């Protein structure tokens, strides 16, 4: 992730439900960092209800992240999927597209990593091995806050 950001890339984060909230939180922590921290380029594909509802209505919920990824992805970007199950079709579809574009892929996952791990769609699968969703999300939030802090030296802005 550090190499991609230093090479001019950005984080492209996405998730459903509580994972959408986490994607939004992580993106906001990057672009509007706490005092004393530098901005890191990031966008959450879960942020805009207008985009999500238009794509879901026009072509289907399975494509809400894929279509946005196609529109926004650039060389050196990092696709970061957040999913408690690792099996949501719209998450899997976006990671498949990220693979086609040779993006670095990261999965913040629960249970056993699900379909994302079984299909090898994440270069770096970070798995919270639990079947209790609140615990998975608590640990995932800790992970992304630690990753944000660890990337502090990578800001290119």
C-alpha positions as CSV (number, residue, x, y, z in Angstrom):
1,X,0.0,0.0,0.0
2,X,2.8,2.4,0.9
3,X,4.5,1.9,-2.5
4,X,1.3,2.5,-4.4
5,X,0.5,5.7,-2.5
6,X,4.0,7.0,-2.9
7,X,3.7,6.2,-6.6
8,X,0.7,8.6,-6.9
9,X,-2.1,6.1,-6.1
10,X,-5.0,6.3,-3.8
11,X,-7.0,4.0,-1.6
12,X,-10.4,3.0,-3.1
13,X,-12.4,1.6,-0.2
14,X,-15.8,-0.1,-0.3
15,X,-18.2,-2.2,1.7
16,X,-21.8,-2.9,2.5
17,X,-23.8,-2.0,5.6
18,X,-21.5,-1.6,8.6
19,X,-18.6,-2.2,6.4
20,X,-19.7,0.8,4.3
21,X,-19.5,2.9,7.4
22,X,-16.0,1.6,8.0
23,X,-15.0,2.3,4.4
24,X,-16.3,5.9,4.8
25,X,-14.6,6.4,8.2
26,X,-11.2,5.1,6.8
27,X,-11.5,7.4,3.7
28,X,-12.4,10.4,5.8
29,X,-9.5,9.7,8.2
30,X,-7.2,9.7,5.2
31,X,-8.4,12.9,3.4
32,X,-9.3,14.8,6.6
33,X,-6.8,13.4,9.0
34,X,-6.6,14.2,12.7
35,X,-4.5,17.1,13.8
36,X,-0.8,16.5,13.2
37,X,-1.3,13.8,10.5
38,X,-0.9,14.3,6.7
39,X,-3.6,13.6,4.2
40,X,-3.5,10.4,2.2
41,X,-5.4,10.2,-1.1
42,X,-8.5,8.0,-0.6
43,X,-12.1,7.6,-1.7
44,X,-15.0,5.5,-0.4
45,X,-17.2,4.0,-3.1
46,X,-19.8,3.6,-0.3
47,X,-20.0,7.3,0.4
48,X,-22.4,8.6,-2.2
49,X,-26.0,7.4,-2.0
50,X,-26.8,9.1,-5.3
51,X,-24.2,7.0,-7.1
52,X,-25.1,3.8,-5.3
53,X,-28.8,4.1,-5.9
54,X,-28.5,5.2,-9.5
55,X,-26.2,2.2,-10.4
56,X,-28.4,-0.2,-8.4
57,X,-31.5,1.0,-10.1
58,X,-30.0,1.1,-13.6
59,X,-27.9,-2.0,-13.8
60,X,-28.2,-3.8,-10.4
61,X,-26.8,-3.8,-6.9
62,X,-24.1,-6.4,-7.9
63,X,-22.4,-3.6,-9.9
64,X,-22.5,-0.7,-7.6
65,X,-18.8,-0.9,-6.7
66,X,-17.6,-2.3,-10.0
67,X,-19.0,0.6,-12.0
68,X,-17.5,3.2,-9.7
69,X,-14.2,1.5,-9.7
70,X,-14.1,1.5,-13.5
71,X,-14.8,5.3,-13.4
72,X,-12.2,6.1,-10.7
73,X,-9.4,3.6,-10.7
74,X,-6.0,4.8,-11.9
75,X,-2.6,3.1,-12.1
76,X,-1.1,2.6,-8.6
77,X,-4.5,2.7,-6.8
78,X,-5.3,0.1,-4.1
79,X,-8.7,-1.6,-3.9
80,X,-9.6,-2.2,-0.3
81,X,-12.7,-4.4,0.3
82,X,-14.2,-4.5,3.7
83,X,-16.6,-7.4,4.3
84,X,-17.5,-9.5,7.3
85,X,-18.5,-12.4,5.1
86,X,-16.1,-12.1,2.2
87,X,-18.8,-13.2,-0.1
88,X,-20.9,-10.2,-1.2
89,X,-21.3,-10.3,-4.9
90,X,-20.8,-6.6,-5.4
91,X,-17.5,-6.8,-3.4
92,X,-16.3,-9.8,-5.3
93,X,-17.2,-8.2,-8.7
94,X,-15.2,-5.0,-7.8
95,X,-12.2,-7.1,-6.7
96,X,-12.4,-9.1,-10.0
97,X,-12.2,-5.8,-11.9
98,X,-9.3,-4.6,-9.7
99,X,-7.4,-7.8,-10.6
100,X,-8.0,-7.1,-14.3
101,X,-6.5,-3.7,-13.8
102,X,-3.5,-5.1,-11.9
103,X,-4.4,-3.0,-8.9
104,X,-3.1,-4.0,-5.5
105,X,-6.1,-5.6,-3.6
106,X,-6.6,-5.8,0.1
107,X,-9.4,-7.5,1.9
108,X,-10.5,-6.7,5.5
109,X,-12.6,-9.8,6.1
110,X,-14.3,-11.9,8.7
111,X,-15.2,-15.6,9.2
112,X,-12.7,-17.6,7.1
113,X,-12.4,-14.8,4.4
114,X,-15.1,-16.4,2.3
115,X,-15.2,-16.3,-1.5
116,X,-12.6,-13.6,-1.6
117,X,-10.0,-15.9,0.0
118,X,-11.2,-19.0,-1.8
119,X,-10.8,-17.3,-5.2
120,X,-7.5,-15.5,-4.3
121,X,-9.0,-12.0,-5.0
122,X,-7.0,-10.2,-2.2
123,X,-3.3,-9.8,-2.4
124,X,-3.4,-9.1,1.3
125,X,-6.4,-10.8,3.0
126,X,-6.6,-9.6,6.6
127,X,-9.0,-12.1,8.2
128,X,-10.7,-11.7,11.6
129,X,-11.4,-15.4,12.3
130,X,-14.7,-15.0,14.1
131,X,-18.3,-15.7,13.4
132,X,-19.6,-12.9,15.6
133,X,-20.2,-9.9,13.4
134,X,-19.9,-7.2,16.1
135,X,-16.5,-8.6,17.1
136,X,-15.4,-8.8,13.5
137,X,-16.3,-5.2,12.9
138,X,-14.6,-4.0,16.2
139,X,-11.3,-5.7,15.2
140,X,-11.6,-4.5,11.6
141,X,-11.9,-0.9,12.8
142,X,-8.8,-1.4,15.0
143,X,-6.9,-2.8,12.0
144,X,-7.8,0.0,9.6
145,X,-6.9,2.7,12.2
146,X,-3.5,1.0,12.8
147,X,-3.0,0.8,9.0
148,X,-3.9,4.5,8.6
149,X,-1.4,5.4,11.4
150,X,1.3,3.2,9.8
151,X,0.8,4.9,6.4
152,X,1.4,8.3,8.0
153,X,4.9,8.5,6.4
154,X,3.5,7.8,2.9
155,X,1.4,10.9,2.3
156,X,2.3,12.4,-1.1
157,X,0.3,15.6,-0.8
